[in-house]
Amino acid sequence: MGGLAEVRIIAASPDIAQRVAQLLRRDLRCDEPRSYPAGPDGQGTLLHLTVDTGQVSEEHFARSPWLATSHTQARRAHTDEPG
């Protein structure tokens, strides 16, 4: 199990986007994030990084079953997401 995933973080400020990226980097191997302005006024931050999920142990997934518990949040799709 594993492979590469492209992750897009959109936040109100660069600090918030960096905090989210740091959390991902604690458990997953990631490349250096690339930052871009986001939002209609350019005041937000878009952080883009590639995550290597092949370097994560099965034990980590057993401790953090986020996919099984995230179904209710999946119903609140963003306007730019299908479904």
N, C-alpha and C positions, 0 to 999 in steps of 0.2 A: 504494500500500500504506500502511496506517496507520489509526489510529482510537484510540478511548479504551479503556483496560483498567483494571478495578478490581483493585488489588493489596492483599492482606491479608498482613501480616507478624505472625507470632506468635513471641515471644521470651521468654526467661526474665527479661529486664530491659529497662527503657526504653533504656539505653545501647546494647545489642545491636540492638534494633529500629531505633534512629536510625542506627546504622552501616550497616545494610542499606539503609535509605531513602536515605542519602547516596550509596551506590554506585549505586542506580537513578537518582538525580538527576544524576549525573555525565554520563550519556549520554542521558537521556530527560527531556523536559519533564514535570514532576509538579506537582500542586497541593500545598498545605500538608497534611502528614499529620495525621490525627486519631487520638488515642491513647485507648485504653480498657483497663481491667483485663481480664485473661484468665486462664483456668484455673480449676479448681474452688475453689481457695483465694484467687483474685484477686491472686496474687503475680506473675503473668506480665503481659506487655504485648501488646495487639493494636494494631497500627498499620495504619490504612487510608488509602490514597491512590489518586488517579486519575492514570494515566500516559497521556500523549499520544504514541502511537507514530508519528503522522503527521509528527513533526518530526525523525525519525531518517533519516540518509542511508543509501542502499543500501551504501555503503562500510563503514559500521559493521557491518551484518549480515554482510558478507563477512569482516570481521576476526574476528567472534565468532559462529561457527556453533553456538551452544549447543543449538539444537533438534536438530540432527543428531547431537550427541554425548550427549544427555541420555536416550536411550532406556532405559539400564540403571537410571537413577534413577527413571524413570516406573514401573517395576515395583514400587517400594516405596511404593505409594500410602498416604496417611494414612487413618486409620480413618474420617474424615468425607468422604472423596472416593469418588465412584463408580468402579467398575472395580477 
